[in-house]
Amino acid sequence: MNKITIYDTLSGEEKELTPIVPGKIKMYVCGPTIYNLIHIGNARPMIIFDSFRRFLEYSGYEVTMVQNFTDIDDKIINKANSENVSCDEISERYINEFWKDSELLNIRAPNFSPKTTNYVDNIIKFIEELIKKGFAYQSGGDVYFRVRKFDKYGELSHRNIEDMRSGSRIEISDIKEDPLDFALWKNAKEGEPYWESPWGKGRPGWHIECSVMSTELLGKEFDIHAGGNDLIFPHHENERAQSIALHGTNFANYWMHNGMIKVSGDKMSKSIGNIWLVREVIKKYGPDTLKIFVLSKHYRSPIDFNEEGLEAQKKSVDRVQESLLSAEEFFGGNVPFVKHSENYEKEKEYIKNSLSVDFNTPKATAKIFDYSREINKAITDKDEKAVAEYYYLIKNEIGSIFGLFLSTSEKKGNKTDDIMKIVTELRTVLKKNKNYELSDFIRNKLGEIGIEIKDTPTGTEYRIK
């Protein structure tokens, strides 16, 4: 296996990836709090760590990946109350929508997708053990972690405990021994969901969830913990503290964090209201455009989101799709797979080496456009071997690592909305002229090929069955 280095947030340096068990990687990625549709800020860690997982597998590792769902939280409770439905209904609705968006992005499902509410008994046991060890205490129906008792607190976020201020999700309360202490268990408020516990009715704190789910599924010590860099403090700092305090292990041996997506200099968030939903971006620009937009920046760097950048990226992606289609047409349908040449192996090695150094996706994705131009040149030169080689460098090498260009018919498929817009406008004109027979004929013929037309008060809609 090739040497892989990654930047470790804890040590603050790039380190060689050495698995606990040779040839196997266990990784935990913090997933979303599911109270709304996901936006592209949520999508960045999904894209990055799905691609990193694929690269590890491409490099020969067996990977076990866990990504959780936080399905009990103040935001979920508020959403449920505003709609007068249960928290379960909110969480199940948006878990389903999450999977739809993941599929649109061609994000592979993790090996495990645990929900917090399925681990409450485990969480209670975890907290009981922390209390026995003196790292936690009960106060007023809540349970808190004693931050100052854990002498490594602040190491992950590189903060001095004396200079710290409570993070945005740390509740300051008069019943705490220390303002820095964070909640492991929250006493239930009137009308909130709750579970019975030794400390009364309540629910888990945010940080304890991931500690429990990760260690239950991956063990007390695993290889990689990943997520957005906005989670370093307090979430990951607190996770690390309570996990090491209980088990005495490293918890996670490497910490990987992606940078934020910003709009006009602000972090993208639902609270600010500057969000772009994943499905809206995909509908307008396509999944490959969004993924390359994300992957063309180094995962630790911030990304400034703007439509001009997406528009430019879409034009580049369209050109790649066109070259792939041209290659298929050049061979009359199917591009024959040729024996790997010295050039092919050299390009494969370049891709692998680029990604092996702190997952340098910009270097690797830049090759896509080089190969696309080489395809066009080889077609002009009628060089069949070169056409096939560069085609499969995109499809089988880079494409398999990043989940890109899986369907070369996508370029044609992207025209569906444009074609259907013309068809629906034609039917509107026909009905306005009372030519219902021809209008119905178009609808029926489309129905025969699996396209359902619906005339609604707001206009004509279509659905591919």
ROFI-266923 format. One record per residue (C-alpha): x, y, z; residue in one letter. Coordinates in steps of 0.2 Angstrom, whole numbers, plus 5000, padded with zeros to 4 digits. Example, Ala and Ser with C-alpha at 12.3 -4.5 7.8 and 13.67 -1.06 7.14 Angstrom:
# residues 2
BAMAR   xx   yy   zz aa
BAMAR 5062 4978 5039  A
BAMAR 5068 4995 5036  S
This chain:
# residues 465
BAMAR   xx   yy   zz aa
BAMAR 5000 5000 5000  M
BAMAR 5006 5018 4996  N
BAMAR 5011 5029 5010  K
BAMAR 4997 5041 5015  I
BAMAR 4999 5057 5025  T
BAMAR 4984 5067 5032  I
BAMAR 4984 5083 5043  Y
BAMAR 4980 5079 5060  D
BAMAR 4971 5093 5070  T
BAMAR 4977 5087 5087  L
BAMAR 4995 5087 5083  S
BAMAR 4994 5102 5071  G
BAMAR 5005 5093 5058  E
BAMAR 5004 5081 5043  E
BAMAR 5006 5063 5049  K
BAMAR 5008 5047 5040  E
BAMAR 4992 5036 5042  L
BAMAR 4996 5021 5052  T
BAMAR 4980 5010 5055  P
BAMAR 4978 5002 5072  I
BAMAR 4975 4985 5062  V
BAMAR 4986 4984 5047  P
BAMAR 4976 4986 5031  G
BAMAR 4960 4991 5040  K
BAMAR 4953 5009 5043  I
BAMAR 4939 5013 5055  K
BAMAR 4932 5031 5053  M
BAMAR 4918 5041 5061  Y
BAMAR 4911 5056 5053  V
BAMAR 4899 5068 5062  C
BAMAR 4883 5068 5053  G
BAMAR 4869 5081 5052  P
BAMAR 4856 5087 5065  T
BAMAR 4841 5082 5055  I
BAMAR 4828 5096 5056  Y
BAMAR 4828 5102 5038  N
BAMAR 4834 5099 5020  L
BAMAR 4853 5098 5019  I
BAMAR 4862 5113 5011  H
BAMAR 4879 5113 5002  I
BAMAR 4888 5117 5019  G
BAMAR 4882 5100 5025  N
BAMAR 4886 5093 5008  A
BAMAR 4905 5097 5009  R
BAMAR 4910 5084 5023  P
BAMAR 4899 5072 5014  M
BAMAR 4908 5074 4998  I
BAMAR 4925 5075 5006  I
BAMAR 4924 5060 5017  F
BAMAR 4915 5049 5005  D
BAMAR 4929 5053 4992  S
BAMAR 4942 5050 5006  F
BAMAR 4934 5033 5010  R
BAMAR 4934 5028 4992  R
BAMAR 4952 5033 4990  F
BAMAR 4957 5023 5005  L
BAMAR 4948 5008 4997  E
BAMAR 4956 5012 4980  Y
BAMAR 4973 5011 4989  S
BAMAR 4969 4994 4996  G
BAMAR 4962 4997 5013  Y
BAMAR 4946 4989 5021  E
BAMAR 4936 5004 5028  V
BAMAR 4922 5004 5041  T
BAMAR 4914 5021 5041  M
BAMAR 4901 5027 5053  V
BAMAR 4891 5043 5050  Q
BAMAR 4877 5047 5063  N
BAMAR 4861 5056 5063  F
BAMAR 4857 5068 5078  T
BAMAR 4838 5065 5079  D
BAMAR 4835 5073 5096  I
BAMAR 4840 5091 5098  D
BAMAR 4833 5109 5102  D
BAMAR 4831 5113 5084  K
BAMAR 4821 5097 5080  I
BAMAR 4810 5100 5095  I
BAMAR 4807 5118 5090  N
BAMAR 4803 5112 5072  K
BAMAR 4791 5098 5078  A
BAMAR 4782 5111 5090  N
BAMAR 4780 5123 5075  S
BAMAR 4772 5110 5065  E
BAMAR 4762 5102 5079  N
BAMAR 4770 5085 5075  V
BAMAR 4781 5073 5084  S
BAMAR 4800 5074 5084  C
BAMAR 4800 5056 5077  D
BAMAR 4790 5063 5062  E
BAMAR 4802 5077 5059  I
BAMAR 4818 5066 5060  S
BAMAR 4811 5052 5049  E
BAMAR 4805 5065 5036  R
BAMAR 4822 5073 5035  Y
BAMAR 4832 5057 5036  I
BAMAR 4823 5051 5021  N
BAMAR 4826 5067 5012  E
BAMAR 4845 5066 5017  F
BAMAR 4846 5049 5008  W
BAMAR 4838 5056 4993  K
BAMAR 4851 5070 4992  D
BAMAR 4865 5058 4995  S
BAMAR 4859 5047 4980  E
BAMAR 4858 5063 4969  L
BAMAR 4876 5067 4974  L
BAMAR 4881 5048 4972  N
BAMAR 4887 5048 4990  I
BAMAR 4889 5030 4996  R
BAMAR 4880 5025 5012  A
BAMAR 4891 5023 5027  P
BAMAR 4893 5005 5034  N
BAMAR 4883 5012 5049  F
BAMAR 4871 5026 5051  S
BAMAR 4866 5026 5069  P
BAMAR 4853 5038 5077  K
BAMAR 4855 5045 5094  T
BAMAR 4838 5039 5100  T
BAMAR 4843 5021 5097  N
BAMAR 4858 5023 5109  Y
BAMAR 4850 5031 5124  V
BAMAR 4852 5016 5136  D
BAMAR 4871 5016 5131  N
BAMAR 4872 5034 5134  I
BAMAR 4865 5032 5151  I
BAMAR 4877 5019 5156  K
BAMAR 4892 5029 5149  F
BAMAR 4887 5044 5160  I
BAMAR 4885 5033 5175  E
BAMAR 4903 5027 5173  E
BAMAR 4909 5045 5171  L
BAMAR 4900 5049 5188  I
BAMAR 4908 5034 5196  K
BAMAR 4925 5040 5190  K
BAMAR 4922 5057 5197  G
BAMAR 4922 5065 5180  F
BAMAR 4904 5070 5180  A
BAMAR 4891 5076 5193  Y
BAMAR 4872 5077 5195  Q
BAMAR 4864 5094 5198  S
BAMAR 4846 5099 5197  G
BAMAR 4841 5085 5186  G
BAMAR 4856 5088 5174  D
BAMAR 4872 5079 5173  V
BAMAR 4888 5089 5169  Y
BAMAR 4906 5084 5164  F
BAMAR 4920 5091 5175  R
BAMAR 4931 5100 5162  V
BAMAR 4945 5105 5174  R
BAMAR 4947 5087 5180  K
BAMAR 4952 5082 5163  F
BAMAR 4970 5088 5161  D
BAMAR 4970 5086 5142  K
BAMAR 4956 5098 5139  Y
BAMAR 4959 5110 5126  G
BAMAR 4973 5100 5117  E
BAMAR 4962 5097 5101  L
BAMAR 4957 5115 5099  S
BAMAR 4974 5121 5105  H
BAMAR 4966 5132 5118  R
BAMAR 4971 5137 5135  N
BAMAR 4958 5132 5148  I
BAMAR 4960 5148 5157  E
BAMAR 4956 5158 5142  D
BAMAR 4941 5149 5136  M
BAMAR 4924 5155 5135  R
BAMAR 4909 5143 5133  S
BAMAR 4905 5139 5115  G
BAMAR 4888 5142 5107  S
BAMAR 4881 5125 5112  R
BAMAR 4888 5125 5130  I
BAMAR 4874 5131 5142  E
BAMAR 4879 5142 5156  I
BAMAR 4870 5138 5172  S
BAMAR 4870 5143 5190  D
BAMAR 4870 5125 5195  I
BAMAR 4886 5121 5187  K
BAMAR 4902 5119 5197  E
BAMAR 4911 5128 5184  D
BAMAR 4905 5138 5169  P
BAMAR 4916 5127 5157  L
BAMAR 4907 5111 5162  D
BAMAR 4896 5104 5149  F
BAMAR 4880 5094 5149  A
BAMAR 4880 5076 5147  L
BAMAR 4861 5074 5152  W
BAMAR 4848 5087 5151  K
BAMAR 4833 5088 5163  N
BAMAR 4817 5087 5152  A
BAMAR 4807 5103 5150  K
BAMAR 4788 5104 5149  E
BAMAR 4782 5096 5133  G
BAMAR 4799 5089 5127  E
BAMAR 4803 5071 5123  P
BAMAR 4811 5062 5137  Y
BAMAR 4818 5046 5143  W
BAMAR 4819 5039 5161  E
BAMAR 4836 5039 5169  S
BAMAR 4844 5038 5186  P
BAMAR 4843 5057 5187  W
BAMAR 4825 5059 5182  G
BAMAR 4816 5062 5165  K
BAMAR 4828 5069 5152  G
BAMAR 4838 5067 5136  R
BAMAR 4856 5066 5131  P
BAMAR 4867 5081 5129  G
BAMAR 4874 5084 5111  W
BAMAR 4892 5079 5114  H
BAMAR 4889 5063 5123  I
BAMAR 4880 5056 5108  E
BAMAR 4894 5054 5096  C
BAMAR 4906 5047 5110  S
BAMAR 4894 5033 5113  V
BAMAR 4889 5029 5095  M
BAMAR 4907 5029 5089  S
BAMAR 4914 5018 5103  T
BAMAR 4899 5006 5102  E
BAMAR 4902 5003 5083  L
BAMAR 4920 5006 5081  L
BAMAR 4928 5002 5098  G
BAMAR 4936 5012 5112  K
BAMAR 4950 5017 5100  E
BAMAR 4948 5019 5081  F
BAMAR 4958 5027 5067  D
BAMAR 4950 5043 5061  I
BAMAR 4937 5055 5068  H
BAMAR 4931 5068 5055  A
BAMAR 4919 5083 5052  G
BAMAR 4918 5101 5049  G
BAMAR 4931 5113 5057  N
BAMAR 4916 5122 5066  D
BAMAR 4915 5106 5076  L
BAMAR 4932 5106 5084  I
BAMAR 4927 5117 5098  F
BAMAR 4917 5113 5108  P
BAMAR 4909 5097 5101  H
BAMAR 4925 5087 5096  H
BAMAR 4935 5094 5111  E
BAMAR 4921 5088 5123  N
BAMAR 4919 5071 5114  E
BAMAR 4937 5068 5116  R
BAMAR 4937 5073 5134  A
BAMAR 4923 5062 5140  Q
BAMAR 4929 5047 5130  S
BAMAR 4947 5047 5136  I
BAMAR 4941 5051 5153  A
BAMAR 4930 5035 5153  L
BAMAR 4941 5023 5143  H
BAMAR 4959 5029 5145  G
BAMAR 4963 5026 5126  T
BAMAR 4967 5039 5113  N
BAMAR 4949 5038 5107  F
BAMAR 4953 5044 5089  A
BAMAR 4971 5042 5083  N
BAMAR 4968 5056 5069  Y
BAMAR 4957 5071 5068  W
BAMAR 4952 5077 5050  M
BAMAR 4942 5093 5048  H
BAMAR 4936 5101 5032  N
BAMAR 4934 5120 5030  G
BAMAR 4918 5129 5029  M
BAMAR 4908 5135 5014  I
BAMAR 4905 5154 5015  K
BAMAR 4893 5166 5006  V
BAMAR 4900 5184 5006  S
BAMAR 4912 5180 5020  G
BAMAR 4899 5172 5031  D
BAMAR 4898 5154 5036  K
BAMAR 4883 5146 5027  M
BAMAR 4870 5142 5040  S
BAMAR 4851 5140 5041  K
BAMAR 4851 5153 5056  S
BAMAR 4858 5166 5045  I
BAMAR 4847 5161 5030  G
BAMAR 4861 5161 5017  N
BAMAR 4859 5143 5012  I
BAMAR 4858 5134 4996  W
BAMAR 4850 5118 4997  L
BAMAR 4859 5103 4989  V
BAMAR 4844 5098 4978  R
BAMAR 4842 5115 4971  E
BAMAR 4860 5117 4966  V
BAMAR 4860 5099 4958  I
BAMAR 4844 5103 4949  K
BAMAR 4852 5119 4941  K
BAMAR 4870 5113 4939  Y
BAMAR 4871 5094 4941  G
BAMAR 4879 5083 4954  P
BAMAR 4896 5082 4945  D
BAMAR 4897 5101 4945  T
BAMAR 4894 5103 4963  L
BAMAR 4906 5089 4968  K
BAMAR 4920 5096 4957  I
BAMAR 4917 5113 4964  F
BAMAR 4920 5106 4981  V
BAMAR 4934 5095 4977  L
BAMAR 4944 5108 4967  S
BAMAR 4948 5117 4983  K
BAMAR 4959 5108 4996  H
BAMAR 4947 5101 5009  Y
BAMAR 4955 5111 5024  R
BAMAR 4953 5128 5015  S
BAMAR 4937 5138 5015  P
BAMAR 4926 5139 5000  I
BAMAR 4918 5156 4994  D
BAMAR 4902 5150 4986  F
BAMAR 4895 5160 4972  N
BAMAR 4885 5157 4956  E
BAMAR 4898 5164 4944  E
BAMAR 4910 5150 4950  G
BAMAR 4897 5137 4948  L
BAMAR 4892 5143 4931  E
BAMAR 4911 5142 4926  A
BAMAR 4913 5125 4933  Q
BAMAR 4897 5119 4924  K
BAMAR 4904 5124 4908  K
BAMAR 4920 5114 4911  S
BAMAR 4910 5099 4917  V
BAMAR 4899 5099 4902  D
BAMAR 4915 5099 4891  R
BAMAR 4921 5084 4900  V
BAMAR 4904 5075 4897  Q
BAMAR 4904 5080 4879  E
BAMAR 4922 5072 4877  S
BAMAR 4916 5056 4885  L
BAMAR 4901 5055 4874  L
BAMAR 4912 5059 4859  S
BAMAR 4923 5044 4864  A
BAMAR 4909 5032 4865  E
BAMAR 4902 5038 4848  E
BAMAR 4920 5036 4841  F
BAMAR 4919 5018 4845  F
BAMAR 4901 5016 4840  G
BAMAR 4894 5014 4858  G
BAMAR 4906 5005 4870  N
BAMAR 4924 5010 4872  V
BAMAR 4935 4995 4873  P
BAMAR 4946 4993 4888  F
BAMAR 4964 4992 4883  V
BAMAR 4979 4985 4891  K
BAMAR 4986 4998 4903  H
BAMAR 5001 5006 4895  S
BAMAR 5016 5014 4903  E
BAMAR 5008 5031 4901  N
BAMAR 4992 5025 4909  Y
BAMAR 5001 5018 4924  E
BAMAR 5011 5034 4925  K
BAMAR 4995 5044 4926  E
BAMAR 4987 5032 4939  K
BAMAR 5003 5035 4949  E
BAMAR 5001 5054 4948  Y
BAMAR 4983 5053 4954  I
BAMAR 4987 5041 4968  K
BAMAR 5002 5051 4974  N
BAMAR 4993 5068 4973  S
BAMAR 4979 5061 4985  L
BAMAR 4991 5052 4996  S
BAMAR 4998 5069 5002  V
BAMAR 4985 5076 5013  D
BAMAR 4971 5071 5001  F
BAMAR 4976 5085 4988  N
BAMAR 4960 5084 4977  T
BAMAR 4964 5100 4967  P
BAMAR 4979 5092 4959  K
BAMAR 4969 5076 4955  A
BAMAR 4953 5085 4949  T
BAMAR 4964 5096 4937  A
BAMAR 4969 5080 4928  K
BAMAR 4951 5077 4923  I
BAMAR 4951 5092 4911  F
BAMAR 4968 5087 4904  D
BAMAR 4962 5070 4900  Y
BAMAR 4946 5078 4892  S
BAMAR 4957 5088 4880  R
BAMAR 4968 5073 4877  E
BAMAR 4952 5063 4872  I
BAMAR 4947 5077 4859  N
BAMAR 4964 5077 4852  K
BAMAR 4965 5058 4850  A
BAMAR 4948 5058 4842  I
BAMAR 4955 5071 4829  T
BAMAR 4971 5060 4827  D
BAMAR 4960 5044 4826  K
BAMAR 4971 5037 4839  D
BAMAR 4960 5023 4846  E
BAMAR 4972 5018 4860  K
BAMAR 4974 5036 4867  A
BAMAR 4955 5039 4866  V
BAMAR 4952 5023 4876  A
BAMAR 4966 5026 4889  E
BAMAR 4961 5044 4893  Y
BAMAR 4942 5039 4894  Y
BAMAR 4946 5026 4907  Y
BAMAR 4958 5037 4917  L
BAMAR 4942 5048 4919  I
BAMAR 4929 5035 4921  K
BAMAR 4939 5021 4931  N
BAMAR 4952 5030 4940  E
BAMAR 4947 5048 4945  I
BAMAR 4928 5044 4943  G
BAMAR 4928 5029 4954  S
BAMAR 4937 5039 4968  I
BAMAR 4926 5054 4968  F
BAMAR 4910 5046 4962  G
BAMAR 4910 5057 4946  L
BAMAR 4904 5054 4928  F
BAMAR 4896 5037 4932  L
BAMAR 4884 5040 4918  S
BAMAR 4890 5047 4901  T
BAMAR 4872 5049 4897  S
BAMAR 4870 5063 4910  E
BAMAR 4874 5077 4898  K
BAMAR 4860 5071 4887  K
BAMAR 4849 5068 4903  G
BAMAR 4853 5086 4908  N
BAMAR 4843 5092 4893  K
BAMAR 4827 5083 4899  T
BAMAR 4821 5099 4909  D
BAMAR 4824 5110 4894  D
BAMAR 4815 5098 4882  I
BAMAR 4800 5096 4894  M
BAMAR 4798 5114 4896  K
BAMAR 4796 5116 4877  I
BAMAR 4783 5102 4877  V
BAMAR 4773 5109 4892  T
BAMAR 4773 5126 4883  E
BAMAR 4767 5118 4867  L
BAMAR 4753 5110 4877  R
BAMAR 4748 5126 4885  T
BAMAR 4747 5134 4868  V
BAMAR 4737 5119 4861  L
BAMAR 4724 5120 4875  K
BAMAR 4723 5139 4874  K
BAMAR 4718 5136 4856  N
BAMAR 4706 5122 4861  K
BAMAR 4716 5109 4852  N
BAMAR 4713 5097 4866  Y
BAMAR 4714 5081 4855  E
BAMAR 4733 5085 4851  L
BAMAR 4736 5091 4868  S
BAMAR 4730 5074 4875  D
BAMAR 4739 5064 4861  F
BAMAR 4756 5072 4868  I
BAMAR 4752 5068 4886  R
BAMAR 4747 5050 4881  N
BAMAR 4762 5047 4871  K
BAMAR 4773 5053 4885  L
BAMAR 4764 5042 4897  G
BAMAR 4769 5027 4886  E
BAMAR 4787 5030 4888  I
BAMAR 4786 5033 4907  G
BAMAR 4784 5052 4908  I
BAMAR 4768 5057 4918  E
BAMAR 4761 5074 4914  I
BAMAR 4750 5083 4927  K
BAMAR 4740 5099 4924  D
BAMAR 4740 5108 4940  T
BAMAR 4733 5125 4945  P
BAMAR 4751 5132 4945  T
BAMAR 4755 5125 4928  G
BAMAR 4760 5109 4920  T
BAMAR 4772 5097 4929  E
BAMAR 4780 5081 4924  Y
BAMAR 4787 5065 4933  R
BAMAR 4797 5051 4926  I
BAMAR 4790 5035 4933  K
